[in-house]
Amino acid sequence: MKRILVTGAAGQIGTELTSSLVARFGPGGILATDVRDPASWASECPAEQLDCLDLDALRDTVTRFGATAIHHLAAILSVTAEADPVRAYRINMNGLVNVLQVAAECGCRVFVPSSIAAFGPGTPRDPAPQSTLQRPTTMYGVTKVAGELLCDYYHSRFGVDARGLRFPGLISYAAPPGGGTTDYAVEIFHAALRDGRYTCFLRADTRMDMMYMPDAIRAVIEVMEAPPDRLTHRNAFNITAMQFTPAELATEIRAHVPGFRIGYDPDPLRQSIADSWPSRLDDSEAREQWGWRHEYELPDMVADMFRGLNAQRAPRAAVSAGR
Ligand code: SER
């Protein structure tokens, strides 16, 4: 029986991945953990506070739960990492090596997200091939490349079945993103509903690779279920869904929020990070090796974001109306 321990379960990916794992395997098979106290976040399954930097605590929790897999989502994203690069290095690298070490000792499989940030300005931009130059210029990217290598090392040296995906920017309404360069593509929806306008921290023509969260979650589940003999890559597969600029996203949003206005005030740090990443990943190897297919294009994603956000706002609106 599968028993999956999720780290970073209260984060942007963790929140939705945990729900999907609970729906698929039942609440008894999942343990949600996060460095934040579970009293501050909701989980549909047993939840505990856990700091992956504490190797003994991690080992105890994995052993006590009898985990067969660890989905390791605890990490610092690109913009937050630049504010304190040493802290980001410590959390992203030491957390990962602890997870891999415990997985080797306890016989667990491991999922680790990589990112489009594992590429840099020397990588072909459109598309970035699966195997190509990886010389990122951010600390987040450095930890993602090193993390991919570490996962491959634990696989070849200790037989840990570690698998990963290079995610593009992820968009969802369930949980807020936590300090990434692609966060504008989530903030813009909240601002559209709240204010009817948004000031973007990237230039109007910054084309970036993006994916709607339900596709990303399905990709995690599918890559972990793929027969191992079909995988020639493990860490990590390029996957992609859609590419758009802030101006193109604003046009699509206007179909749902007439009169929506967007302005631009590019932030030098975030603009330089965005400019250093490819605008599209070539995901043909994921398509061939484990049948990856995205479902959501830009118009479907925008429509579903508004459906989800409006459903979240409805109870609040009803409470204010009843006051
Ligand atoms: N969404 C992430 C970020 O912007 C990229 O992996 O940092």
Residues whose N, C-alpha, C, O or C-beta is under 5 A from the ligand:
A	BS01	LIG	L77 S78 V79 S115 I116 A117 F167 P168 G169 L170 G179 G180 T181 T182
